[in-house]
Amino acid sequence: MGQDNQIVIHVSAKVKKKPTAGHDYWLHWNLTQAAIARGINWNVVGPGNQESHWIEGLLYGGKKYRTLQILFPGLRVRRDAKAISKKFTTDSPTLVHIYEGGFRELLLLKELNSLRPSWTYVFNFNLLDPWVTLLRGLRIGARTIRQIAGSIGEAAVFFAETDNLCGLLDSETDLETKPYPLFGIAKKTGLIAQKKYDYTFFVNGDKEVQLSLGAIREFEARHSNAPGYYCLVPRWGSSVSITSLGSLAERVDIVNTNLSDFEYETLMCSTKVSVLPYLDSYYVYGSSGRLLDSRTFGLPVIAPRFTAVGRQAEEMGWGPTFIQNEMQLAEAMDVSREWSVENTRNALTPGETVDLILANVSQTTRAQASKPRRGFRLLSLGIGLVVWSKPRLVAGNLLALLKSR
């Protein structure tokens, strides 16, 4: 656990100040409130445009600047580090907690450590930036991570968003990381509701909608004497087309609007099984808030096999997994009818996550941090031009140009 007079600086490039922002608000708000309830001096640092009564807007830019920061990850990192260092001038033990750890945040960690070598750091490798591209695309990414981690020594504890991402970092960089203790953000008040839906599908796009509807039809062909009731919940803010329900029209509800806490709890308490029909490769290494929310309410979860989400479901006994096609999903739906999660644990609470973070921070003698190597900042400014380039970003055009030569 942390020391009685310890100060925690929670740094996030994604935190939002208003509840209407959804996950980017509630995740950080719930973690902050849980820490404060434990008597911890917990301070949130975010982008300048998110300055509020609970966020110190010390970081350069915001969402609209992220593409520029991907191109030049070292841009104004020193400025941000100085701003944080200047704001928190204290002799008390200080822990910097970086939850959404992209490449720019790793550079920020290095700069903060050079300014404040007496501080302790927690860094979570998060898919805010495409770490898979960085680590497997060019060896320079892995070397840079090793250099930064080596220069910081025992000043930092490194986490990664999922077990799969931990494995990738270990294989490519030999960096020892721990799975981050992720928590559910859904509010549970003890509401009791009738189980209206046999399955609720949380979909991210049109392809997942079609996969879900095809699996429902396949499942019903096997159980024609017992038609079910279903709910499809597109990702908040997404645009999906749900048509051609046919005979399912009267038994499939579509929730295509943002839900209040009470409405979300009612939905969760009204379903028997939660289904995550994910097709996006993000989930090979990324986590899912819907998985954790489902487990907050004690629901069995169907998750895609060969993903970080599926691995967690399998290891925790939370539900069956499936290969991403209609037949396999229908089979998993069939298996889930008798699935029991009675003897499995639910998702962590925000308070439990705070406790685990502090428990993992070593209070042993810290290794002396080395000075940045000459030319490192120049490298950090330009590494994004090659490593982070993707067609959907401005950098994609530059990469295509480099490859054509």
N, C-alpha and C positions, 0 to 999 in steps of 0.2 A: 504494500500500500504506500501511498505518497506520504511525505512528511507533513506535519501539522501546518507549517507555515509556507508550504509549497505553492507556487504560482504556476498555473497551466495556461499556456497560450495556444489556443486551438486555431490553426491556420487553414483556411479553405478558399480556393479560387472560385468555388461554385456557390457558396452560401448565399441565400437570398433573405431579405429582411421581412417579406410579407408572406402570410400563410397561403395566399393564392398561387404562389410559386410551386406548391406541391412538395415533392420529395426534397428539393434543394433547401427548402425551409424546414420541414418537419424533422428531417434527420438531424440537423445541427441544433435545432431548438430543443428537441427531446434529449439529446446528449448533454446539452448545456444545463437544462433544468435538472436532470438527474445528478449531474456533478454538483450543482449549487445545493441541492437537497442533502448532499453528503458533506456539506460544509467546505467544499473545495473552491478556491479562488480561481474560477474558470473564466478566461477571457477569450472572446471570439474575434479573430482578425479576418477580414474579407476584402473584396474589391472596394475601391473608393466610392463607386456609385451605390453601394449597399450600406453606407454609413447610417446607423440608427442607434436607438437606446441600448441595443444589445450587441451591435457589431461595430468594431473599430475599422473604418474604411482606410486601411493603410496600404493595400496592394494596388499596383498599377493595373489599370484596365478593368475588363469585365468580359462577359461572354463575347461581345462583338470584337474584342481585341485578341481572342484566342488564336485565330488563324495567323495573325501577325506574330504572336508569341510562339506558335509552332514553327514558323519559318526561322525566327531568331529567338530561341529559348532563353538566351542570356540577356535579352533586352530589359534593362532597368531592374535586374535582379539585385544588383548592389544597392540600388536606391531603396527597394523594398526592405532589404535586410537592415539598412541603416534606420529606416523609419520604425521598424519593429524594435530594434535595439534602443533607439532613443525614447520610444514610448514607455518601455518597461525597464526603467532604471531602478533596479532593486538589488539588494544583497541577499534576498531570500532565495532558496533553491527554486530554480525555474525549469519547467519542462515545456518544450515546444512540441505540440502534437499536430502533425500534418496528415490529415485523413486522405484527401484526394491528391495523391502523390503522382503527378506527371513529371516529365523531364525537367520542365522549368522549376518545379518545386524541389527537385533533387539539387539543382544548382543553388536554389535559395537556401536549402539546408547547409550546403557547403559554405556559402557566404556568411550565414548566421553563425556557424561554428567558428569561423575565422574571427568574427567580431566578438562573440561571446563563448569562449572555450569552456567556461565554467558551467554553462547550461547543459541540460540533458535533452535528447531529442527522440521522438518516436516518428517514424516515417512509414506510411502505408503505400506500397505500390498499387495504384488504382488505375483503371483503364480510362482515366481522364484523357490520356494520350495513348496511342497504340504501341504498348510495350512489345508486343509480339513482333511488329515490324522493326522496332529499334534493335531488339536482341538478335533476331534471326536474319534481318536484312543485311546488316553490315557489322563486322566484328568491332568496329570502332565504338558502337553503342555499349557492348559488353565491357570493353576496356575502360570506357569512361565511368561506368558504374563501379567497376572494381577500384578505380583510382579514387573516386569520391569516398566510397565506403572505407577504403584503406586510410585515407587522410584523416577521417573523422575518428577512427579507432573505436573505442568503447563508449564514445559519447552518444551513440545512437543505437536504438533497438529498431530493427527493420521487420515490418510486416508486409504481407501481400494479401490482396483482396480475397483470394481463394487458394485452396490446396493446389490446384492445377497451375496457378500463376507462381506459387512458391516453387513448384517443381521446375518450371521453366527457368526461373531466376537461378536456381541451384545448378541446373545443367549448363547454362550459358555463362554464368558469372562466378560460380562457386560461392555466392553470397548466401549466408544463412538467414533465412526469413521464417517467420511464423505466420500461420493463417490469422488474419485479422478477426477479432471476435465480433462479427457482425450481429446486429440486433434488428428486431422488427419495430416499425414505427407506428403501426396501427394501434389505436386506442381501444382497450377492452374494458367495458364497464360491467360485464356480467349479464348483458342482455340475453334473454332466452327467446328464440324465434322458431317458428315451424320450419322444418327442413323442406323448403319448396323445391329446390333444385337438386337433381341427382348429381349434376356436374356443372361447375362454373369454369369457363375457359377464359384465360387472360391472354389476349392476342395483341400482337404488335403491328400487324399489317394485313393486307389482303390475302397473301399466300397462307398465312396462319389461319385466317378465317376459313379459307377453302379446305385446308387440312382438317380443321375442327369439324366442319359440316360433313365432310366425307367420312370422317371417323364416326360421327354420330349415326349416319345412315348405315354404315357397316355394322356398328354395334346394335342398332335396332333390328337389323336383318337377323341377328342371332337371337334377339329377345323380342320377337314380334308380338308376343302375348302380354308384354309388360312395357308399354311405351313410357319413356322417361320425360323429364322436364329439365331444360338446360338454360344457361345464361351465358352470353358472350359479352365480355368487357374489353373493348379496345383500350389501348394505352391512352391515358389522358392527353388530349391535344392532338391525337393522331387522326388521320382521315382514312377511313376504310369504307369499302363498299360491301354491304351485306344484302344480297338479293337472292332470288331463286330459292327461297326457303321451302316452297311447295307444301307438302304435307306437314312439315315441321313448324310452319308459321305460327300455329296456335300453342306450340310447346317450347318455343325458343324466345327468350326475352333478350333484348339488346340494351345494354347500359352504355350510352354514348356521350355521357356528360360527366363533369366533375362531381364527385360525391362528397358530401359533408362527412365528418367523423361518424356521426350517428348512422347515416345512410350506408357508409362503408362497413361499419360493424354489423348492421342489419343484413347486408348482402352476405358477409362471411358466415354469419350465424344461420343463414337460410340455405346454405349449401352443404352437401354431404362430402364432396370431393373437389379439390382444386386441381385444375389442369393447366399446365404451362406448355403449350404446343410450339415452343420456340424453334425457329429455323435459322436465326441470325448467328453467324460464327462468333459473335461477341461472347456468347455464353459458354464457349469452350473454355475461356479463362475468366469470364466475368460472373458476377453474382446477380441475384434477383431479389428485389424487395418484395415481390409478390410471394416468393417462396417463404420468406421469413414472416410476412404478414399472415400467410395461411397457417403457418405453424404457431403463430401467436394465438390463433383461435382453435388450435388442436386439430386441424383438418389433415387428412391424408393428402399427399400431393403426387400427381403424375408429372414426371419431368423427363426431358430428352436425355437419352443415353449418350455417353462419350462427351459430356459437357461438365463444367464445374458444378452446375446446378444439379444435374443428375447424380454426380458423384456424391454430393452432400446428401441428397435424398436416400441414396443406397446405403451409405455408411451410417446414417442416423436412423435408418429404418422408417423413413417418413412416407414411403410409397414406392410403387413400381416405376420403372423407366421404360422408354420405348425408343426404337429407331424411327426417325422422322418420316413415316409414311402412314396412310390412312389405316391399313390393315394392322400395323403394329400398335398404333394408338388405340384402336378399337380393342385389341387384345389387352392392353394395359388397363383400359377402362373396365374390362371384364374382371381382371385380376383384382382391381381396387375395390370391387364390391364387397369383398371379404377381408380387406386389409385392416388390420388393427394397429393403431398408434398408441394404445393405452399405456404401454410400458416404455415409450420413448419420450425424450424431453422436448419441450416446446422451444421456440426461438428464444435467444437471450433477450433480456430487457435492457434498455439504455443504461440503467444503474449497474447491471452485471457487467456490461461492456466497460464502463468507467473503472470498475474494480479490477478487471482483468488487465486493462491497459497499464494501470499504476502498478499492479503486481508484477508485470513483466519488465518494468524499468529497473535496470540494475543500479544499485547505489554503491557499487564497488569503486575502487580507485580508477579514475578515468585515464585513458592513454592520452598522451600529449598529441594534439592535432598538428599535422604538418602544414606548412604554408603551401598555398596553391602553386602548382608548377608554372613556370613561365610559359606564356602562350595559351594557358588553359582557357582564359576568358574569350580569347579570339576563337578558339576551337568551339566553345559553347555557343557563341554567336552564330557560327556558320553550320554547325552539325545538323540543325533542323532542315537546312536546304536539301540535304541528301537523304537523311534518315527518315524524316517524318512525311515526306512527300506522298500524297495520294491524289488520285484524279479528282476527288470531290473537294479538294482544297486548292488554294491558289498555287501551292507548291507543286501540284501535280503536273502542271504545264512545264515547269522548270525541269522536273525529273524526266519528262518525255523528251525534252530538248537535249538533256545530257546523254540520254540513252541513244539518241539518234546519231550522235557524233562518233 
